[in-house]
Amino acid sequence: MIDLESLEDANESRRDYRRVNGAPMVSDPADPEKWLRYSRPSGYGKVLDDENALVEWRIWKAMEGVARSPALQVQVVACKEEDRETRRSLRDQAMDRGTANERADMGTGLHAMTARIEDLSDIDFDPPEQYLEDLRAYTDCLDHYGLVSEMVEVPMCNDEFRAAGHADRIYGLRRPLRAPDAEVLEPGELVLGDIKTGQKLDFSLPGFAVQMAIYATGQLYDLETNKRLPTPPINQRWTLLVHLPFGTGRCELLWVPIETGVQGALFAMDVRDWRKRWKRGDEGYDALVVDDPLPALRVVDPPAMERIPMEEMTEFALYRVRAIGEIPEARRWLGLNWPEGLATPRQGYTTQADLVRCLDLLDECEKRFSLPFVPDPRRQDGTHISQVKRGNARDLA
């Protein structure tokens, strides 16, 4: 085994975090000798993003890539389903053939060039022609709003959310700016900034808001000493998102509220914790097999209610018909919908079926016109028959 740190040049400044499986490692603020595995702010809020459109686009690009390459088609057909590593490799090759990653890679290149063009000591930087218009749009935007990059690619960590990474910018204001809540940010104030080179922000803004809020509420971090540093006062209400879509020659500045981002980060933290509990199989976070049924118990029938004579129920129906008759609209509806051949309560009923038809119709009329329910003789507590999940034929003598 080789100690990788023994191969490092002690005189060379560390530019990135130590990592485990891609996750940044930072020192424990309570015990500097102990290391903590943190998350990356850029991916912290992805659980809040609606990525359906992005996933569909990637699938389509992969389909295009397979369609363009007969050799790739053969490899896809030959690959076994359980060979996940090969399947992932073929997926990436298909997306490359479909040019899914090309614009993303060029956007990443543009992002890196914004840092070089702001470095006045980098006199050898000569950006390619195709990036000049975008870079000019970026610098013009900064000049227009009076922004100066006081810090670029700033290592920061946030112990509350256990996240660490590089913030794109900490801008200093040279001109006053009015925020959406009418607050005026005065010259000299510092604002956390982030540059995005994607074509659209529609589906990713929630994750961006979380990312920027985590940085803005975090601390500077020294990658060489692995210590947290005194952090200058960064505005704690607003961050600035610089939208620089690659290849458009356009740059737009957007206010993003920190409070909203922090709220999203708290939601994301709960989701991440919930998922971890499922993976660990904590009590209550599992799906358990149903045990065999218990021995059957003797079911005791409820005591039978006293049967109500049909004559009394007919009088009950007649009372309700008279009440409905006092409402013109209800009386008209009842007359139009009275079944042909069905006797009225005044005429009396000789069969239980006819009485039940009458009671059902009265229930419907009272419900339709929101008429007061009349206490049913079969309910001692006054509950109307329509509030009981049983038919009108119940308990008739």
ROLUMSE-783235 format. One line per 2 residues: number of its first residue (from 0); for each residue x, y, z of N, C-alpha, C. Coordinates in steps of 0.2 Angstrom, whole numbers, plus 5000, padded with zeros to 4 digits. Layout:
BEGIN
NUM) X,Y,Z,X,Y,Z,X,Y,Z  ...
This chain:
BEGIN
0) 5004,4994,5000,5000,5000,5000,5004,5006,5000  5002,5011,4996,5006,5017,4996,5002,5023,4999
2) 5005,5027,5003,5002,5033,5006,5002,5038,5001  4996,5040,4998,4996,5045,4992,4998,5052,4995
4) 4997,5053,5001,4999,5060,5003,5007,5061,5004  5010,5055,5004,5018,5055,5004,5020,5057,4998
6) 5016,5057,4992,5019,5058,4986,5017,5066,4984  5013,5069,4988,5012,5076,4987,5018,5081,4988
8) 5018,5086,4984,5023,5091,4985,5021,5096,4990  5025,5096,4995,5023,5100,5001,5022,5107,5000
10) 5026,5109,4994,5026,5117,4992,5020,5118,4988  5017,5113,4985,5011,5114,4981,5005,5115,4985
12) 5001,5121,4983,4995,5122,4987,4989,5117,4984  4986,5115,4989,4980,5110,4988,4974,5114,4985
14) 4971,5112,4980,4966,5116,4977,4959,5113,4978  4959,5107,4980,4953,5103,4981,4953,5100,4987
16) 4946,5097,4989,4946,5094,4995,4948,5087,4995  4950,5084,5000,4951,5076,5000,4944,5073,4999
18) 4944,5068,4996,4938,5065,4994,4938,5057,4995  4932,5055,4997,4930,5048,4998,4924,5046,4993
20) 4925,5042,4988,4920,5040,4984,4916,5047,4981  4921,5052,4980,4918,5058,4977,4916,5063,4982
22) 4915,5061,4988,4912,5066,4993,4918,5069,4996  4917,5076,4997,4922,5080,5000,4923,5078,5008
24) 4929,5078,5010,4931,5077,5017,4933,5083,5020  4931,5085,5026,4933,5091,5030,4934,5089,5037
26) 4938,5093,5040,4940,5092,5047,4934,5093,5052  4933,5089,5057,4928,5090,5062,4929,5096,5066
28) 4925,5101,5066,4926,5107,5070,4927,5106,5078  4924,5100,5080,4925,5098,5087,4932,5094,5088
30) 4934,5091,5083,4940,5087,5084,4944,5087,5077  4949,5092,5077,4953,5093,5071,4956,5087,5068
32) 4957,5082,5072,4961,5076,5070,4956,5071,5067  4949,5072,5067,4944,5068,5064,4942,5071,5058
34) 4940,5066,5053,4938,5068,5046,4930,5067,5046  4927,5072,5043,4919,5071,5041,4918,5071,5034
36) 4914,5066,5032,4912,5066,5025,4906,5070,5024  4906,5075,5020,4901,5080,5018,4898,5079,5011
38) 4893,5082,5010,4890,5082,5003,4892,5088,4999  4891,5088,4993,4892,5094,4988,4886,5098,4988
40) 4887,5105,4989,4881,5109,4989,4878,5109,4982  4882,5108,4976,4879,5108,4970,4874,5102,4969
42) 4874,5097,4973,4869,5091,4972,4865,5091,4978  4865,5095,4983,4861,5095,4989,4854,5095,4988
44) 4852,5100,4983,4845,5101,4982,4842,5097,4976  4845,5093,4973,4843,5089,4967,4837,5085,4969
46) 4836,5083,4975,4829,5080,4976,4823,5084,4976  4824,5091,4975,4819,5095,4974,4817,5097,4967
48) 4822,5095,4963,4822,5097,4956,4817,5092,4952  4813,5095,4947,4809,5091,4942,4813,5090,4936
50) 4816,5084,4936,4821,5082,4931,4818,5078,4925  4811,5078,4925,4808,5074,4920,4810,5076,4913
52) 4810,5082,4911,4811,5085,4905,4819,5083,4903  4823,5084,4908,4830,5083,4907,4831,5075,4906
54) 4828,5071,4909,4829,5064,4908,4826,5062,4901  4821,5064,4899,4818,5063,4893,4823,5065,4887
56) 4826,5071,4888,4831,5073,4883,4837,5069,4883  4839,5067,4889,4845,5062,4889,4843,5055,4885
58) 4837,5053,4887,4835,5047,4883,4835,5047,4876  4832,5053,4874,4832,5054,4866,4839,5055,4863
60) 4843,5058,4867,4850,5059,4864,4854,5052,4864  4853,5048,4869,4855,5041,4869,4853,5037,4863
62) 4846,5038,4862,4843,5034,4856,4846,5036,4849  4847,5043,4849,4850,5045,4843,4857,5042,4842
64) 4861,5042,4848,4868,5039,4847,4868,5032,4845  4863,5028,4848,4863,5021,4846,4861,5020,4838
66) 4856,5025,4836,4854,5024,4829,4860,5026,4824  4864,5030,4826,4870,5033,4822,4876,5028,4821
68) 4876,5023,4826,4882,5018,4826,4880,5011,4826  4880,5008,4820,4879,5001,4820,4883,4997,4825
70) 4890,4999,4826,4894,4995,4831,4891,4995,4838  4889,5001,4839,4886,5002,4846,4879,4998,4847
72) 4875,4997,4842,4869,4993,4842,4871,4986,4844  4876,4984,4840,4878,4977,4842,4880,4976,4849
74) 4884,4980,4852,4886,4980,4858,4880,4980,4863  4876,4984,4862,4870,4985,4866,4866,4978,4866
76) 4865,4975,4860,4861,4969,4860,4865,4963,4864  4871,4963,4863,4875,4958,4866,4876,4959,4873
78) 4875,4965,4876,4877,4966,4883,4871,4962,4888  4873,4959,4893,4869,4955,4897,4866,4961,4902
80) 4860,4959,4904,4856,4964,4909,4860,4965,4915  4863,4960,4918,4866,4960,4924,4873,4963,4924
82) 4876,4965,4918,4882,4968,4917,4881,4975,4918  4881,4978,4924,4879,4985,4924,4885,4990,4922
84) 4891,4988,4924,4896,4992,4922,4897,4993,4914  4896,4988,4911,4896,4988,4903,4890,4992,4901
86) 4884,4991,4904,4878,4995,4902,4879,5003,4903  4882,5004,4909,4884,5011,4910,4888,5014,4905
88) 4894,5010,4903,4898,5013,4898,4895,5014,4891  4891,5009,4889,4887,5010,4883,4882,5015,4883
90) 4879,5017,4889,4875,5022,4889,4879,5029,4888  4884,5029,4891,4888,5036,4890,4891,5036,4883
92) 4893,5031,4880,4895,5031,4873,4889,5033,4869  4883,5031,4870,4877,5032,4866,4876,5040,4867
94) 4876,5043,4873,4875,5050,4874,4880,5054,4870  4886,5051,4870,4892,5055,4867,4890,5055,4859
96) 4888,5049,4857,4887,5049,4849,4881,5054,4848  4876,5054,4852,4870,5059,4851,4872,5066,4853
98) 4878,5067,4855,4880,5074,4856,4877,5077,4863  4875,5073,4867,4871,5075,4873,4876,5079,4878
100) 4882,5077,4878,4887,5079,4882,4891,5085,4879  4891,5086,4873,4895,5091,4870,4894,5098,4872
102) 4887,5100,4872,4886,5107,4874,4887,5108,4882  4886,5102,4886,4887,5103,4893,4895,5104,4894
104) 4899,5100,4890,4906,5101,4891,4909,5108,4889  4906,5111,4883,4907,5117,4881,4905,5122,4886
106) 4899,5121,4889,4897,5126,4895,4902,5126,4901  4904,5120,4902,4909,5119,4908,4916,5123,4906
108) 4918,5122,4900,4924,5126,4897,4923,5134,4898  4917,5136,4896,4915,5143,4897,4915,5145,4904
110) 4913,5141,4908,4913,5143,4915,4920,5144,4918  4924,5139,4916,4931,5140,4918,4935,5146,4915
112) 4933,5148,4909,4936,5154,4906,4934,5160,4909  4928,5160,4912,4926,5167,4916,4931,5168,4921
114) 4933,5163,4925,4938,5164,4930,4945,5166,4927  4947,5164,4922,4953,5166,4919,4953,5173,4916
116) 4947,5175,4913,4947,5182,4910,4946,5187,4916  4945,5185,4922,4944,5190,4927,4951,5190,4931
118) 4956,5185,4929,4962,5185,4933,4967,5190,4929  4968,5196,4931,4972,5201,4928,4979,5198,4927
120) 4981,5194,4931,4988,5191,4931,4989,5186,4925  4984,5183,4923,4984,5178,4918,4984,5181,4911
122) 4990,5184,4909,4991,5188,4903,4992,5184,4897  4993,5177,4898,4994,5173,4892,4987,5170,4890
124) 4982,5171,4893,4975,5168,4892,4973,5171,4885  4972,5167,4880,4969,5169,4874,4963,5164,4872
126) 4957,5166,4874,4951,5162,4873,4950,5161,4866  4947,5155,4864,4945,5153,4857,4940,5158,4855
128) 4940,5159,4848,4935,5163,4845,4928,5162,4847  4926,5156,4847,4919,5154,4848,4916,5156,4855
130) 4921,5157,4860,4919,5159,4867,4919,5167,4868  4922,5171,4863,4923,5178,4864,4917,5182,4866
132) 4911,5180,4862,4905,5184,4862,4902,5183,4869  4902,5176,4872,4899,5175,4878,4904,5178,4884
134) 4910,5178,4883,4914,5181,4888,4914,5188,4888  4913,5191,4883,4911,5199,4882,4905,5200,4886
136) 4900,5196,4885,4893,5197,4888,4894,5197,4895  4898,5192,4898,4899,5191,4905,4902,5198,4908
138) 4908,5200,4905,4911,5206,4908,4907,5212,4907  4903,5213,4902,4899,5218,4901,4894,5218,4907
140) 4891,5213,4908,4886,5212,4914,4889,5214,4920  4895,5212,4922,4898,5214,4928,4899,5222,4928
142) 4901,5224,4923,4903,5232,4922,4896,5235,4923  4891,5233,4920,4884,5237,4920,4882,5237,4927
144) 4882,5231,4931,4879,5231,4938,4884,5233,4943  4891,5234,4941,4896,5237,4946,4898,5231,4951
146) 4899,5225,4948,4901,5219,4952,4909,5218,4950  4912,5216,4956,4919,5214,4955,4920,5208,4959
148) 4923,5203,4956,4924,5197,4959,4930,5197,4965  4928,5198,4971,4933,5198,4976,4936,5192,4978
150) 4932,5186,4977,4935,5179,4978,4932,5175,4972  4936,5171,4969,4934,5166,4964,4936,5159,4966
152) 4931,5155,4964,4931,5147,4966,4934,5147,4973  4929,5149,4978,4931,5149,4985,4929,5143,4989
154) 4934,5140,4992,4932,5134,4996,4928,5136,5002  4922,5133,5003,4918,5135,5009,4915,5128,5011
156) 4913,5128,5018,4909,5123,5021,4904,5125,5025  4899,5121,5025,4893,5123,5030,4892,5117,5034
158) 4893,5118,5041,4893,5113,5045,4885,5111,5047  4881,5116,5047,4874,5114,5048,4871,5109,5043
160) 4873,5110,5037,4870,5105,5032,4875,5100,5030  4881,5100,5033,4886,5095,5032,4888,5095,5024
162) 4889,5101,5021,4891,5101,5014,4897,5106,5013  4901,5104,5008,4907,5108,5007,4908,5108,4999
164) 4911,5113,4997,4913,5114,4990,4916,5120,4988  4916,5122,4982,4919,5128,4979,4913,5133,4977
166) 4913,5139,4980,4908,5144,4978,4911,5147,4972  4907,5149,4967,4910,5152,4961,4913,5159,4962
168) 4909,5163,4965,4911,5170,4966,4908,5173,4973  4912,5177,4976,4910,5182,4981,4911,5189,4978
170) 4905,5192,4975,4906,5198,4972,4906,5204,4977  4909,5209,4975,4909,5215,4979,4905,5220,4975
172) 4901,5224,4978,4897,5229,4974,4901,5236,4974  4901,5239,4968,4904,5245,4967,4898,5250,4966
174) 4892,5248,4965,4886,5252,4964,4881,5250,4968  4876,5254,4970,4870,5252,4974,4866,5248,4970
176) 4863,5242,4972,4858,5238,4969,4852,5237,4973  4846,5238,4970,4840,5237,4973,4837,5230,4973
178) 4836,5227,4978,4834,5220,4978,4826,5220,4977  4823,5214,4976,4816,5214,4975,4812,5216,4981
180) 4814,5215,4987,4810,5218,4993,4812,5225,4994  4815,5229,4990,4816,5236,4990,4822,5237,4994
182) 4825,5232,4997,4832,5233,5001,4837,5236,4996  4841,5241,4998,4846,5243,4994,4853,5241,4996
184) 4856,5237,4992,4863,5234,4994,4868,5240,4992  4872,5242,4997,4876,5248,4996,4883,5246,4993
186) 4887,5250,4990,4893,5249,4988,4898,5246,4994  4902,5241,4992,4906,5238,4997,4903,5232,5000
188) 4897,5231,4999,4894,5224,5002,4896,5218,4998  4896,5213,5001,4898,5206,4998,4892,5202,4996
190) 4891,5199,4990,4886,5195,4989,4888,5188,4986  4886,5183,4988,4887,5176,4985,4885,5176,4978
192) 4889,5174,4973,4887,5173,4966,4888,5166,4963  4884,5164,4958,4885,5158,4955,4884,5159,4948
194) 4888,5155,4944,4887,5156,4936,4885,5150,4933  4879,5150,4929,4876,5144,4926,4876,5145,4919
196) 4879,5140,4915,4880,5141,4908,4875,5137,4904  4870,5134,4907,4865,5130,4904,4860,5134,4900
198) 4857,5131,4895,4852,5135,4891,4846,5138,4895  4843,5134,4899,4837,5135,4903,4838,5134,4910
200) 4834,5138,4914,4835,5137,4921,4828,5134,4924  4823,5133,4920,4816,5131,4922,4816,5126,4927
202) 4820,5120,4926,4819,5114,4930,4824,5114,4936  4829,5118,4936,4835,5117,4940,4835,5123,4945
204) 4831,5128,4945,4832,5133,4950,4831,5131,4957  4826,5127,4959,4826,5125,4966,4833,5122,4969
206) 4836,5118,4965,4843,5115,4967,4848,5121,4967  4848,5126,4962,4852,5131,4962,4851,5135,4969
208) 4845,5137,4970,4844,5141,4976,4846,5138,4983  4846,5131,4983,4848,5127,4989,4856,5128,4989
210) 4859,5127,4983,4866,5127,4983,4869,5134,4985  4866,5139,4982,4869,5146,4984,4868,5148,4991
212) 4862,5145,4994,4860,5147,5001,4865,5143,5006  4867,5137,5004,4872,5134,5008,4879,5137,5008
214) 4881,5139,5002,4887,5143,5002,4887,5150,5006  4881,5153,5005,4881,5160,5008,4880,5160,5015
216) 4878,5154,5018,4877,5154,5025,4883,5150,5028  4888,5148,5024,4894,5144,5026,4900,5148,5028
218) 4905,5145,5029,4912,5148,5031,4917,5146,5026  4922,5151,5025,4928,5150,5021,4932,5144,5024
220) 4935,5140,5020,4939,5134,5022,4946,5134,5019  4951,5133,5023,4958,5132,5020,4959,5125,5019
222) 4960,5124,5012,4961,5117,5010,4968,5114,5012  4973,5118,5014,4980,5116,5016,4980,5114,5023
224) 4977,5119,5027,4977,5117,5035,4971,5114,5037  4966,5113,5032,4959,5110,5034,4956,5113,5040
226) 4956,5120,5040,4953,5124,5046,4948,5129,5043  4943,5130,5047,4938,5135,5045,4941,5142,5046
228) 4940,5147,5042,4943,5154,5042,4938,5159,5044  4940,5164,5047,4936,5170,5048,4933,5172,5041
230) 4926,5173,5041,4923,5174,5035,4920,5181,5035  4921,5185,5029,4918,5192,5029,4911,5192,5029
232) 4908,5197,5031,4900,5197,5031,4897,5197,5024  4894,5191,5022,4891,5191,5015,4884,5192,5017
234) 4881,5196,5012,4873,5197,5012,4869,5191,5014  4865,5191,5019,4862,5185,5021,4854,5185,5019
236) 4853,5189,5014,4846,5189,5011,4846,5187,5004  4851,5189,5000,4851,5188,4993,4857,5185,4991
238) 4857,5181,4985,4862,5179,4981,4861,5181,4974  4866,5181,4970,4866,5183,4963,4867,5177,4959
240) 4863,5175,4954,4864,5170,4949,4865,5173,4943  4871,5171,4940,4873,5174,4933,4872,5169,4928
242) 4867,5170,4924,4865,5166,4919,4868,5167,4912  4873,5163,4910,4877,5164,4904,4876,5158,4900
244) 4871,5158,4896,4870,5152,4892,4875,5152,4886  4878,5146,4886,4883,5145,4881,4881,5146,4874
246) 4885,5150,4870,4884,5151,4863,4878,5156,4861  4876,5160,4866,4871,5165,4865,4873,5172,4865
248) 4879,5173,4868,4881,5180,4868,4877,5184,4873  4874,5181,4878,4869,5185,4882,4871,5183,4889
250) 4870,5188,4894,4871,5187,4901,4866,5190,4905  4863,5187,4910,4857,5190,4914,4859,5188,4921
252) 4857,5193,4925,4858,5193,4932,4852,5192,4936  4851,5187,4941,4845,5186,4944,4846,5186,4951
254) 4841,5189,4955,4841,5188,4962,4838,5182,4965  4842,5178,4969,4839,5172,4972,4839,5173,4980
256) 4833,5172,4983,4833,5173,4990,4836,5168,4994  4840,5170,4999,4843,5165,5003,4838,5161,5008
258) 4833,5164,5010,4828,5161,5015,4825,5155,5011  4823,5156,5005,4820,5151,5001,4825,5145,5000
260) 4831,5147,4999,4836,5141,4998,4837,5137,5004  4837,5141,5010,4838,5137,5016,4832,5133,5018
262) 4826,5135,5016,4820,5131,5017,4821,5125,5013  4823,5126,5007,4824,5120,5002,4829,5115,5005
264) 4834,5118,5008,4840,5114,5010,4837,5110,5016  4833,5113,5020,4830,5109,5026,4826,5103,5024
266) 4821,5105,5018,4817,5099,5015,4822,5094,5013  4827,5096,5009,4831,5091,5006,4835,5087,5012
268) 4837,5090,5017,4840,5086,5023,4835,5081,5025  4829,5083,5026,4824,5078,5029,4823,5072,5024
270) 4823,5074,5017,4822,5068,5012,4828,5064,5013  4834,5066,5013,4840,5062,5013,4840,5058,5020
272) 4838,5061,5025,4838,5057,5031,4833,5051,5031  4827,5053,5028,4822,5048,5027,4824,5042,5023
274) 4828,5044,5018,4831,5038,5013,4836,5034,5017  4840,5037,5021,4845,5034,5025,4842,5029,5030
276) 4837,5031,5033,4833,5027,5037,4830,5021,5034  4828,5021,5028,4825,5016,5024,4831,5011,5022
278) 4837,5014,5020,4843,5009,5019,4845,5006,5025  4845,5009,5031,4847,5006,5037,4842,5001,5039
280) 4836,5001,5037,4831,4997,5040,4829,4999,5047  4829,5006,5049,4827,5008,5055,4820,5005,5057
282) 4818,5005,5063,4812,5003,5065,4806,5008,5062  4801,5005,5059,4796,5008,5056,4798,5010,5049
284) 4804,5009,5046,4806,5011,5039,4808,5004,5036  4802,5000,5035,4803,4994,5032,4796,4991,5030
286) 4796,4987,5025,4790,4983,5023,4790,4976,5026  4786,4974,5031,4786,4968,5034,4781,4963,5031
288) 4783,4957,5031,4779,4951,5029,4773,4951,5034  4767,4950,5031,4761,4949,5035,4761,4942,5039
290) 4760,4942,5045,4760,4935,5049,4754,4931,5047  4754,4925,5048,4748,4921,5047,4742,4923,5051
292) 4736,4923,5049,4730,4925,5052,4730,4922,5059  4727,4926,5064,4726,4923,5071,4720,4919,5071
294) 4719,4914,5076,4713,4910,5076,4707,4914,5076  4702,4911,5072,4696,4915,5071,4692,4916,5078
296) 4689,4922,5079,4685,4923,5085,4678,4922,5083  4674,4920,5088,4667,4920,5087,4664,4927,5086
298) 4660,4929,5081,4658,4935,5079,4651,4936,5083  4650,4940,5087,4644,4941,5090,4639,4946,5086
300) 4633,4944,5084,4629,4949,5081,4627,4954,5085  4626,4960,5083,4623,4966,5087,4616,4964,5088
302) 4614,4967,5094,4607,4966,5095,4602,4969,5090  4597,4965,5088,4592,4967,5083,4588,4973,5085
304) 4587,4978,5081,4583,4984,5083,4576,4982,5082  4572,4986,5085,4565,4984,5085,4562,4986,5078
306) 4558,4981,5075,4555,4982,5068,4550,4988,5069  4550,4992,5063,4545,4998,5063,4540,4996,5058
308) 4533,4996,5060,4528,4994,5055,4528,4999,5049  4526,4996,5044,4525,4999,5037,4521,5005,5038
310) 4515,5005,5042,4511,5010,5042,4514,5016,5045  4519,5015,5050,4522,5021,5053,4527,5024,5049
312) 4530,5020,5045,4535,5022,5040,4532,5026,5034  4525,5024,5032,4522,5027,5027,4520,5034,5030
314) 4518,5035,5036,4516,5041,5039,4523,5046,5039  4528,5043,5040,4535,5046,5040,4536,5049,5033
316) 4534,5045,5028,4535,5047,5021,4531,5053,5019  4524,5052,5021,4519,5057,5020,4521,5064,5023
318) 4524,5064,5029,4527,5070,5032,4532,5073,5028  4536,5069,5025,4542,5072,5021,4539,5075,5015
320) 4534,5072,5012,4532,5074,5005,4529,5081,5007  4525,5082,5012,4522,5088,5014,4527,5094,5015
322) 4533,5092,5018,4538,5097,5019,4542,5099,5012  4542,5094,5008,4545,5095,5001,4540,5100,4997
324) 4534,5099,4998,4529,5103,4994,4529,5110,4996  4532,5112,5001,4533,5119,5003,4539,5123,4999
326) 4543,5119,4996,4548,5122,4992,4546,5121,4984  4545,5126,4981,4542,5125,4974,4547,5121,4969
328) 4553,5123,4969,4558,5119,4965,4558,5112,4967  4558,5110,4973,4558,5103,4975,4552,5100,4974
330) 4546,5103,4975,4540,5100,4973,4539,5098,4966  4542,5103,4962,4541,5102,4954,4546,5096,4952
332) 4552,5096,4955,4556,5090,4954,4553,5083,4956  4550,5083,4962,4547,5077,4964,4542,5075,4960
334) 4538,5079,4957,4532,5078,4953,4535,5075,4946  4540,5078,4944,4542,5076,4937,4546,5069,4938
336) 4549,5067,4943,4552,5061,4944,4549,5055,4948  4542,5057,4949,4539,5052,4953,4537,5046,4948
338) 4539,5040,4950,4539,5034,4946,4531,5033,4944  4530,5031,4937,4524,5030,4935,4521,5023,4938
340) 4515,5023,4941,4512,5017,4944,4514,5017,4951  4518,5021,4954,4520,5021,4961,4515,5025,4965
342) 4512,5021,4970,4507,5025,4974,4510,5030,4979  4506,5035,4981,4509,5040,4985,4508,5038,4992
344) 4512,5041,4997,4511,5040,5004,4503,5040,5006  4500,5045,5004,4493,5046,5006,4489,5040,5004
346) 4490,5037,4998,4487,5031,4996,4488,5025,4999  4494,5025,5002,4497,5019,5006,4500,5014,5002
348) 4504,5010,5005,4508,5004,5002,4506,4998,5004  4506,4993,5000,4504,4986,5001,4510,4982,5001
350) 4515,4984,4998,4522,4980,4998,4527,4984,5000  4532,4981,5003,4538,4984,5006,4542,4987,5000
352) 4542,4984,4994,4546,4987,4989,4544,4994,4987  4537,4995,4986,4535,5001,4984,4537,5007,4990
354) 4536,5005,4996,4538,5010,5001,4545,5011,5001  4550,5006,5000,4557,5008,4999,4558,5012,4993
356) 4555,5011,4987,4556,5016,4981,4554,5023,4983  4548,5024,4987,4546,5030,4989,4552,5034,4993
358) 4554,5030,4998,4559,5033,5003,4566,5034,4999  4568,5030,4995,4574,5032,4991,4573,5038,4987
360) 4567,5039,4984,4566,5045,4980,4566,5051,4984  4563,5051,4990,4563,5057,4995,4570,5058,4997
362) 4574,5053,4999,4581,5054,5000,4585,5058,4995  4584,5056,4989,4587,5060,4983,4585,5067,4982
364) 4578,5068,4983,4575,5075,4983,4578,5079,4988  4578,5077,4994,4581,5081,5000,4588,5083,4999
366) 4592,5078,4997,4599,5079,4995,4600,5084,4990  4596,5083,4984,4597,5087,4979,4596,5095,4980
368) 4591,5096,4984,4589,5103,4986,4591,5105,4993  4596,5101,4996,4599,5103,5003,4593,5104,5008
370) 4588,5100,5008,4583,5101,5013,4585,5098,5019  4582,5101,5025,4583,5098,5031,4581,5091,5032
372) 4586,5087,5035,4584,5080,5036,4579,5079,5041  4574,5074,5040,4569,5073,5045,4571,5067,5049
374) 4571,5067,5056,4574,5061,5060,4570,5055,5058  4574,5050,5057,4571,5043,5055,4568,5039,5061
376) 4562,5037,5060,4559,5033,5066,4564,5027,5068  4568,5025,5064,4572,5019,5065,4579,5021,5069
378) 4580,5027,5070,4586,5029,5073,4584,5033,5079  4586,5031,5085,4584,5034,5091,4588,5040,5092
380) 4594,5041,5089,4598,5047,5090,4597,5052,5085  4592,5051,5081,4590,5056,5076,4594,5057,5070
382) 4598,5052,5068,4602,5052,5062,4598,5050,5056  4598,5054,5051,4594,5052,5045,4596,5046,5042
384) 4592,5043,5038,4593,5037,5035,4599,5037,5030  4599,5043,5026,4605,5044,5021,4612,5045,5024
386) 4612,5046,5031,4618,5046,5034,4621,5039,5037  4617,5034,5035,4618,5027,5037,4620,5023,5031
388) 4625,5019,5031,4627,5015,5025,4623,5009,5025  4616,5010,5025,4612,5004,5024,4606,5006,5021
390) 4602,5002,5017,4597,5004,5013,4590,5005,5017  4585,5008,5013,4579,5009,5016,4575,5003,5018
392) 4577,4997,5016,4573,4991,5017,4574,4989,5024  4579,4992,5028,4581,4989,5034,4576,4990,5040
394) 4575,4986,5044,4571,4986,5050,4564,4988,5049  4561,4986,5043,4554,4987,5041,4550,4980,5044
396) 4545,4981,5047,4541,4975,5049,4537,4973,5043
